[in-house]
Amino acid sequence: MCVASVAQCAAEVAQTDLQWLSAHEAHRLAQISAPLRRRQFLAGHWLARQALSAFAGAAAPRLWGLSANAVGAPAVLGHPHLHLSLSHSADWVVCAVSDAPIGVDIEAPARARDWTGMAATVFSEVELKDAEGLDPADALQQFYRIWTLKEAWFKSQGEALALAQLAALHTQAMPAGQGNARVWQPEGVTLALVVSADAQIVGGGWVAAAPSWWQVAAA
């Protein structure tokens, strides 16, 4: 798994001619007009190539090509056995690669959300009850844990996020080494990864820190 700043990746991309983009990626980029969204798109797809080369141990980053499935999830051209998940928020971008289904989501909000206004849509009934006794700061942290876990779960299924189905998923904290998901929460950032419990996570920076372990499943 690779985590980087959009600015860092954008600086690297600026030194290239963009010929590394596949025809599909070039078409998608041409449809994006917002400068920030363009930088995030390029940063994610550049980082994906670094992650693919690191995972597969072969092929220069420029030689990978990306496409997308019917719901827009990234796919690796010519390598159907590789699973790829991308996410970006503010100046953070993350990419996870595996030979099994995988999903990743990152949230770095510029301002705090009123989680109580969204809880009925995002939380299951059990999650709502568990959050009742938390102080505001802990409740907000819990909100982002659950939000990112559920979005990462949809990505691991190869599906688009379905807001109407979020409450039908349930998350549960697990002992270390158990569960199908992990969460990192450095200051101001929440990163959730859904992957099998026995998957070995390779990554630097704060990703090397011990995560909390979770189980995500249909309620």
Rosetta blueprint (number, residue, H / E / L):
1 M L
2 C E
3 V E
4 A E
5 S E
6 V H
7 A H
8 Q H
9 C H
10 A H
11 A H
12 E H
13 V H
14 A L
15 Q L
16 T L
17 D L
18 L L
19 Q L
20 W L
21 L L
22 S L
23 A H
24 H H
25 E H
26 A H
27 H H
28 R H
29 L H
30 A H
31 Q L
32 I L
33 S L
34 A L
35 P H
36 L H
37 R H
38 R H
39 R H
40 Q H
41 F H
42 L H
43 A H
44 G H
45 H H
46 W H
47 L H
48 A H
49 R H
50 Q H
51 A H
52 L H
53 S H
54 A H
55 F H
56 A H
57 G L
58 A L
59 A L
60 A L
61 P H
62 R H
63 L H
64 W L
65 G L
66 L E
67 S E
68 A E
69 N L
70 A L
71 V L
72 G L
73 A L
74 P E
75 A E
76 V E
77 L L
78 G L
79 H L
80 P L
81 H L
82 L L
83 H E
84 L E
85 S E
86 L E
87 S E
88 H E
89 S E
90 A L
91 D L
92 W E
93 V E
94 V E
95 C E
96 A E
97 V E
98 S E
99 D L
100 A L
101 P L
102 I L
103 G E
104 V E
105 D E
106 I E
107 E E
108 A L
109 P L
110 A L
111 R L
112 A L
113 R L
114 D L
115 W H
116 T H
117 G H
118 M H
119 A H
120 A H
121 T H
122 V H
123 F L
124 S L
125 E H
126 V H
127 E H
128 L H
129 K H
130 D H
131 A H
132 E L
133 G L
134 L L
135 D L
136 P H
137 A H
138 D H
139 A H
140 L H
141 Q H
142 Q H
143 F H
144 Y H
145 R H
146 I H
147 W H
148 T H
149 L H
150 K H
151 E H
152 A H
153 W H
154 F H
155 K H
156 S H
157 Q L
158 G L
159 E L
160 A L
161 L L
162 A L
163 L H
164 A H
165 Q H
166 L H
167 A H
168 A H
169 L E
170 H E
171 T E
172 Q E
173 A E
174 M E
175 P L
176 A L
177 G L
178 Q L
179 G L
180 N L
181 A E
182 R E
183 V E
184 W E
185 Q L
186 P L
187 E L
188 G L
189 V L
190 T E
191 L E
192 A E
193 L E
194 V E
195 V L
196 S L
197 A L
198 D L
199 A L
200 Q L
201 I L
202 V L
203 G L
204 G L
205 G H
206 W H
207 V H
208 A H
209 A L
210 A L
211 P L
212 S E
213 W E
214 W E
215 Q E
216 V E
217 A E
218 A E
219 A L
